[in-house]
């Protein structure tokens, strides 16, 4: 079973791959049989997903806090 960080990294990689596909051959937004297809909105959602993944992965990184006490 993969860890949470591995799953988030996979989601990020898939989102980035989809962004690359969409931006390589941009398509216009359109409406078909009452269903609206807005590629720009989909692209925003994918970018938001990548940002979310970055935040979660940054939280998984080890960190160190240095402090100094005074007497």
C-alpha positions, -999 to +999 in steps of 0.1 A: +000+000+000+014+034-009+017+062+016-004+094+015+026+113+002+030+088-027-007+091-035-006+129-035+025+128-057+007+105-081-023+129-082+000+158-089+018+140-117-015+130-133-028+165-131+004+180-146+002+154-174-034+164-181-025+201-181+003+194-206-022+176-229-048+204-227-023+232-233-005+214-261-037+214-282-061+241-267-098+237-274-125+263-273-153+261-247-187+250-262-222+239-254-237+207-267-272+195-259-274+218-229-241+207-214-215+234-213-178+223-217-155+250-204-119+240-209-106+271-191-125+261-160-112+226-162-077+239-165-082+262-134-094+231-115-064+211-125-040+239-115-058+242-082-053+205-077-016+208-083-014+237-058-032+216-032-008+187-038+021+211-034+008+223+000+002+187+012+036+175+001+053+205+017+036+195+050+051+161+046+087+174+045+107+172+076+115+205+093+135+218+121+127+246+146+156+263+163+150+281+195+172+296+222+162+301+258+174+330+279+181+329+316 
